Amino acid sequence: MLTMTYEYKLQPTPEQIAIIEQTLDVCRSVWNFALRQRKDWCASRKSSVNACSLTGILSWLIIFVMVLA
């Protein structure tokens, strides 16, 4: 079977670079916030984390993203 791939090189404008960097900064902030929340939650309960226990944190993340945007 012949596999074909395509390779693209992006050449964003300075304005697009600024927007991309801002977007990545927001993503990193949200990730770090969620990670800190999860670590704090685990440390306070000394138990494992599952998807059900993180549903409350999701609402805080949504608010956090709205504030940063």
C-alpha positions as CSV (number, residue, x, y, z in Angstrom):
1,M,0.0,0.0,0.0
2,L,1.3,3.4,-1.0
3,T,1.1,6.0,1.7
4,M,1.1,9.6,0.5
5,T,1.7,12.5,2.9
6,Y,1.6,16.2,2.5
7,E,3.8,18.7,4.1
8,Y,2.9,22.3,4.6
9,K,5.0,25.2,5.8
10,L,3.1,28.0,7.5
11,Q,4.3,31.5,7.0
12,P,2.1,33.6,9.4
13,T,2.1,37.4,9.4
14,P,3.3,39.2,12.5
15,E,-0.4,39.8,13.4
16,Q,-1.2,36.1,13.1
17,I,1.9,35.2,15.1
18,A,0.7,37.5,18.0
19,I,-2.7,35.9,17.9
20,I,-1.3,32.4,17.9
21,E,1.0,33.2,20.8
22,Q,-1.9,34.7,22.8
23,T,-4.0,31.6,22.1
24,L,-1.2,29.3,23.3
25,D,-0.7,31.5,26.4
26,V,-4.4,31.1,27.3
27,C,-4.2,27.3,26.7
28,R,-1.1,27.0,28.9
29,S,-2.8,29.1,31.6
30,V,-5.9,26.9,31.5
31,W,-3.9,23.7,31.6
32,N,-1.7,24.9,34.5
33,F,-4.9,26.0,36.4
34,A,-6.5,22.6,35.9
35,L,-3.4,20.8,36.9
36,R,-3.0,22.8,40.1
37,Q,-6.7,22.2,40.9
38,R,-6.3,18.5,40.3
39,K,-3.1,18.3,42.4
40,D,-4.7,20.3,45.2
41,W,-7.8,18.1,45.1
42,C,-5.7,14.9,45.2
43,A,-3.6,16.2,48.1
44,S,-6.6,17.1,50.1
45,R,-8.4,13.8,49.7
46,K,-5.5,11.4,49.4
47,S,-7.4,9.4,46.8
48,S,-7.4,8.8,43.1
49,V,-9.1,11.1,40.6
50,N,-11.7,9.9,38.1
51,A,-13.8,11.6,35.5
52,C,-16.8,12.0,37.9
53,S,-14.8,13.8,40.5
54,L,-13.6,16.4,38.0
55,T,-17.0,17.6,36.8
56,G,-17.1,20.4,39.4
57,I,-13.7,21.7,38.2
58,L,-15.0,21.9,34.6
59,S,-17.3,24.8,35.4
60,W,-14.4,26.7,37.0
61,L,-12.3,26.1,33.8
62,I,-15.1,27.4,31.6
63,I,-15.3,30.6,33.7
64,F,-11.5,30.9,33.7
65,V,-11.4,30.7,29.9
66,M,-14.2,33.2,29.5
67,V,-12.3,35.7,31.8
68,L,-9.0,35.3,29.8
69,A,-10.7,35.6,26.4
